[in-house]
Amino acid sequence: MSVFRIAIVMLPGFMISALAAAGGYERAFQNDTMTVSKGGKPLFVYRLDNVPFKPYVQQLYSPNGVNVLRDAPSDHLHHHALMFAIAVDDVDFWAETPECGKQIFAGDVENDDPGKYTGYSACYDARLKWMNGEQKVLLDERRTLWPLNLDGVNATAILWRSKLSVPEGTESAKLTGHHYFGLGMRFVESMDRVVTFMNSEGAAGEIVRGEERNTPARWCACTGPIDGKPVTVAMFDAPTNPRHPAVWFTMPVSFAYMSATLNLYKEPMTLSKDAPLDLKYGVLVWDGAVSKEDIESAYQIWLKALER
């Protein structure tokens, strides 16, 4: 990791943390929300603490400043824009009912992985506790969000990394979930019913119910209109992820949704104390309609970035 300096300015109810790092990213914290920007333009907004059930990316912007995410719509209040949730030991961390578990912010992490992702600044690096209703910790998570400079790719790009492990004193945890559990995105309303999906394999996928499909692929993407102009959003699966390629859940109606899943609803997974689960996903947003070939090219560039 490259060394960077942090300058802090205190204003009433507001703290700005300016990162003098390669890439020129800035972070601003207000209450329990972090905004990451570059050149004065916001890239994403992250709700990091004091949330009802789970931290999440609340807004994600294209290079032209178009937000593609929708948070807590009236039809599904538990859909939080870009969020990560599965079921652990039969406790649901997705639906946000009184019986569901909660992901609790447990503090920031100082850099302990020198040399990784050289040239990028870790704009968010924290620990979460996945707790059931009795306040028992079922999983520990280290969650990192990195903004990425991908050479020749005119898109907002972030790396989402979730490293999951069982807490001390626990031998294992059972991971399960519905066919859409994973790293999921709820898109803005104008994309509902008109969004189009594509994937790296050009596969139609398995119909789960209605127009919902699950499709194994290295990446999945969709294009839809916002304010009358198309945007394209893609999610990438790292080859080091278990069960690569990911099984992608896509849903065009009655609303637009996409998520990277581990296919846990068909193949539950046991997480042991000796083998943490290290998940890495790329999330990219372009202005305009982007071809399959250009997305594949961006995927290959992203893979090279992971190797640095």
N, C-alpha and C positions, 0 to 999 in steps of 0.2 A: 504494500500500500504506500502510495506516495505521501509524504509528510505535508500537512497543510496547517495553516494558522487560522484561528478563529477569533474574530473581533466581535464583541458584544456591545450593543447599544440598548440601553433601557429607556423605554417610553412608558407612559401610563398604560398599564394593562397589555403591554406589547413588548416582545423581545425580538430583535433581529440578529441572526447569526450569519455573518458573511464569510463564505469559504473562499480563501485565496488558494484555489487548487486548479490543477489541469482540468480544462473543460469549462471553467468560469461559472459554476453553479452557485446560486444563493439559496439560503434557507431562511424562512421567516416563521416564527412561532407566535401564535395568538391563542391564548387560553390553552386548549388541548388539541390544536390543529396546527399542522406544519404545511407550509406552502414551499415547494421547490420551484425555482425560476432560473432562467438563463437569459442574460441580456435584458432583464426587466420583464420578460414574458413568462407567465406561469406555465409550468410543465404538468404538475399534479399537486393535488391537495390531499393530505392524509390525516384522518381522524385517529389520533394515537392513544387517547386515554379518555376516561369518563364517558364511555359509550355504553349503551344498555347491555350489549352482549359481545361485541367483537370490534376490534380496530379494523379500518378499511381505507382504501383509496376512494375519496368522495368525489373528486373531479379529476379528469384526465384530458389534456388539451392537445389538439393538433398543432403543427407548427404555426398555423394562422390563428391560433387562439380559440378553436372551436372545442367545447367540452362535449365528450361523447357518452358520458355516464349519467345514469339516473339513480338517485338515492331514495330509498324508502317510499316507493310509489304506493298509492292507496290500495291497489289490488294485492300487493305483497310487501308489507311494511318491513319484512326481514330481508328484502333484497337491497343490499348496501353497495351499489355501484360496482366496485371491484373488490371482492372479498374472498377469503379462503376459509372453508369449513368442511368438516367431515363428521362422522360419528365415531366415538371412542368408547369402548366397553359398553356399547348400547346406549350411550348418552349422545343425543343429537346436539351438535353445535351450529346447525344451520337455521332451523325454523324459528327460534326465538320465542318459544312458548314458555310458560312458567317451569316446565320440566326440563328445559334445555340447559346445556352447559354454557359457560361463559369463558371467553378469552380475556384474561386480566393482564394489563400492562405491569411488568415486574422490574422495570428499570432499563436504562440504556447500557449498551455494551461498548467498552473501549476497544479500539482496534487490537485484535490479537491474531491477525492473519496477515502478517507482513508480506508484501510482494504480490498479493492477490489482486487482480484487476488493476494493475498499475496504470496510473493516468486518470482514474476515476475517483470521485469522492463518494464515500458512503453517506448518503444523505439521511438514511434512517437505519439504525442498527440497534435492536432492542430485544429484550427477553419477554416472553408471554407465558402465563400459566393457564393451562386449559383445566377448568375446575367444574365439578358437578355441583348439584344443588346443595350438597352437604359440605361444600368448600374443600372437597378432596381434590388434590391435583392429579389429573389423569395423564397429562402430557406436559412436557416442557418444550417451548419453541424459541428458537433464535430466528427472528425475522429481519431480513435486510432488504432495503429497496435502493437500487443504484440507478441513477440516470446515466445513459450511455451515449457516447459519441461513436456512431457507426459510419465509417468512411463511405461517402458516396450515397448514403441513405437519407433522404430528406423526410425524416419522420421523427416524431417524439418516440424515444425508446427508453424503456426501463427494464431492469432485471428484478424480478421478484424471487427471493430465496427464502425458503422455510426449512429450517433444520429441526426435525422433530425427534425427541428422545423421551424415554420413560423416566419419571422422577426417581430420585434416590430411594432405595428400599423397595422398588417395584421391579418384578422380573420381566413383565411383558404387558402389552396393551393390544387389544383387538380393534382393528380399524375396519369400519364398514360404512355404508351409506347408500342413499338412493342413487339413481343413474345420473344425476346432475351434480352430485357433491364433488367439490374440488375448488379450484381457483376459478370463480365465475364472474361474469360481467353482465350487468343489466344496462341496456342501451337506452338512449333518450327516446321519447315517445314517437318522434317523427320517423324512426326506423322500424317501428312495429308494423308487421304484416307486409312490408315491402323490402326488408333486408334480404340480401342474397349471400349465401355462404359458399366457400370453396376450401379445399384442403390440398395438402402436398401430394396426396395419392390420387386425386381426382375421383375418389370413391363416393358412392351415394350413401353408404352407411346402413346400419340396422335401424329400422323403424321401431321405436319403443312404444309410443302412443301418439296418435294424431300425426302431426308433422314433426314431432321430436325425433331426433336421430342421434345415434352414438356411432362414431366413426374413428377407427384407429388411423392416426396420421402423425407426421413429424410436426406439422403446423396446421393451424386452421385460421381462416380469415373471413371477414364479412364486409360488405359495402352497402351503405344506405345513405339517405339524404338527411341533412341538417340545414335548416334555413334555405332549402331549395338547392343545396350544393352537396355533392357526394363526398363522403369520407370513407376511408378504409381502415379497419382495425384488425390486427393479426396477433395471435398468441403462438409462441414457439415453445416446444418441448425439448429440454436438454437430453442428449444421448445418455448421460450418466443417471438420469432419473430411473427409478425402478419401473419396470413394465413399459419402458419406451418401445414403440411410440405411444403417446398418450391416447386415451379414448376421448374424443371430443363430443361433448353434448352441444347440440345446436337446436334452436327453437325460433322459428320466424313468426309464429302466431300462437296465442293472441298478443304476445309481446316478443321482442327480440332479445335473445339470451344466448350466451356461449360460455362454456366452461371446459377447463382441462381436468379430466378425471383420471383416477387410478383404476377404474373399472371395479371399484370395491363392492358394488351391489351384486356383481356376479362372482367376484373373487375376493373375499375378505382377506385382510393381511394381518399378520401378527408381527408387531414391532417388539423386538427384544432389547434388553438393557445393553447388550454388546454391539448392537447394530442400529445406530440412529438412521433416520430417514432424511436424506438431504435432497430437497426438491428445488429445481431452478427452472423458471419460466421467463420468457421474454414477452413483453407487451409493447406493441408498436402502433402508432396512429399516423396516418398520412392524410393530407388534404387531397381530395379527388379519388377517382376510381383507379386502383392499382392492379396490374396484371399478375397472373399467377407466376410468370417468369420473374418479375421484379420482386415479388415476395420471396420466392425461392432464393434469389440472389441476396436479399437482405438476411435471410436465414443463414446462409453460408457465412456471411460477414459476421453475424452474431456469434456463430460457433467459434470463429477465430478469436473474437473478443473474449470468449469464455476461457480460452487457452492461455491468455496473457496473465 
